[in-house]
Amino acid sequence: MIDSDRLLRAYQTARRDLLARRVKQGHWVGELSTSALSTATAVSALAMVRRHCGEGSMREAAEQLIAGGLRRLAETQNGDGGWGDTDKSFSNIATTMLVRAAFRMSDAADDNLQMLGRAEAYISGEGGVDGLRERFGKDRTFAVPILTNLALAGVADWKDISPLPFELACFPYPLLRFLNLPVVSYAVPALVAVGQAIYFNRKPLNPITRIIRRLCVRPSLKTLKNMQPASGGFLEAVPLTSFVVMSLAGTGRVNHEVVRAGVKFLIESVRPDGSWPIDTNLATWNTTLSINALAAASGDVGALGCLDWLLDCQHTELHPFTHAAPGGWGWSDLSGAVPDVDDTSGALLALATLQESNPRDDADRIEPAAKAGVDWLLQLQNDDGGWPTFCRGWGALPFDRSGADLTAHALRALHRWRSLCPEEQIELAIAKGLDYLAEEQQIDGSWIPLWFGNQNDPREENPVYGTARVLLAYRDLGLIGCDPAQSSLKYLAKARCGDGGWGGGTADGAAGVSSTEETAVAVEALLAEDSDEEIQALAGEGVMKLVEAVEQGRHQETSPIGLYFAKLWYYETTYPLAFTASTLGQAVRRFDSGGESGNNR
């Protein structure tokens, strides 16, 4: 079923297109989707700054950016009256509420009455504030900042907003995980700034609480300042930074150094069309994805020339944001990135690939970095055997818990570098990780990932992506024949969409909508099975589906499958290219009888 000539040509095309995305320094930066949600929060923050600052350059810059952001938002309203996080996303109540607030805070509502009327109708149909709370459940990480944004805009009542205990930020960071915070570990900046905005606008009735919070305003602000990176952008994220800026500016502290640095970040991260992305970039993540993808056919990536850059991205000091130990990698080389399990695992796999391409020249530099990364991963394994994103032991809220996709990635990295640590230590960590994966497997054989979703899925989950990523761990560990792996292969076989690709099912149970990204990851996982004839045939059909996509130029089409903090959707232009190149590379290695890997550079 495999046309080897077409396969090789398609692989060479995908490889060439992926290589063409490198910047002149040799690595990949990529491009995140424009975000209506980010644009709305940035406009609101700048509007609050403009309202409270005097004449000067900051006010002039804010006015220009506000006008450009509002213009972009007006152009991207969906037909149902709402806004989605990206220009390919379904409308959601959170983003629509934030856009409405941005127009009101910017004093532009009267000039856009018809547009905002449609938005009001959408919000009402989605349940208003109750619908917003339902979307985020018990996690107040995003719901409370949104409601604070609305209150600052005059469209919500402060009494309807749950207070945030910003005084807890005065405790040493390692203790915070024991204090049952109402926000996730990476949202301490919002806890402080938004919590203070609520406090100043609605003082607690309890006099003792009122006194404690008043006394904690300055020390918690000091904590906030210490967490702010050199770029001014908390986590390099526009929404989080915007919530901090508007909360402090809205309580009369527009000249505070945190606000000024945050405004500088917003000014520097705006795009030419007047919009903002969800985050600045995923340069480290995109680079490691690309390195590992390009190695799929032959393992040789010796001429890429980005080893020095990747080594420089490793964090070598205690991180001020999460107090993470040295040794990990974040998603970007920028100052606002924070070490995390997924990016550290990807970097370790990429370093192994780079060392195999230059085993003599680079071992002295790569192995110490890899040893530090492996030690960092081992320290973060949770008691349940899985790996979280940032911090060990923060398990109360969804994006702090262990994740199947994170755990599988960590297992692959540890297995690849198992020679660097005592055998007993590695074996125990891997065994606990596998036990966690077996426990987390769904009844249908799938796994649910933490940081990826599918908007067509009734629960906005992405079992195709999660299952495929976990299967790669079973593949790398030589366990593809075990029961959990075989069950998940059967799930992927059943999850195929009617158009021959893989994606997510629609809410009404229709055949589903496939994407290049999900088809590629699913087929790469299916290629790991080489003994089941039905799975092999299905993998072959999937390979040719990708070949056809490349021939038609659809391998660069993006889908919003990425989930940022608290259900914020994004797409990334590198994903379809990297996933396609990786899968077709694996197929070339398996099916190309001529042995040509197409490593044209």
Buried (B, 14 or more C-beta within 10 A) or exposed (E): EBEBEBBBBBBBBBBEBBBEBBEEEBBBBBBBBBBBBBBBBBBBBBBBBBBBBEEEEBBEBBBBBBBBBBEBBBEBBBEBBBBBBBBBBBBBBBBBBBBBBBBBBBEBBEEBEEBBEBBBEBBEEBEBBEBBBEBBEEBBBBBBBBBBBBBBBEBBEBEEBEBBBBBBBBEEBEEBBEEEBBBBBBBBBBBBBBBBBBBBBBBBEEEEBEEBBBEBBEEBBEBBBEBBBEBBBBBBBBBBBBBBBBBBBBBEBBBBEBBBBBBBBBBEBBBEEBBBBBBBBBBBBBBBBBBBBBBBBBBBBBEBEBBEBBBEBBBEEEBBBBBBBBBBBBBBBBBBBBBBBBBBBBBBBBBBBBBBBBEEEBEEBBBEBBBBBBBBBBEBBBEBBBBBBBBBBBBBBBBBBBBBBBBBBBBBBBBBBBEBBEEEBBEBBBEBBBEBBEEBBBEEBBBBBBBBBBBBBEEBBBBBBBBBBBBBBBBBBEBBEEEBBBBBBBBBBEBBBEEBBBBBBBEEEEEBBBBBBBBBBBBBBBBBBEEBEEBBEBBBBBBBBBBBBBEEEBBBBBBBBBBBBBBBBBBBBBBBBBBBBBBBBBBBBBBBEEEBBBBEE
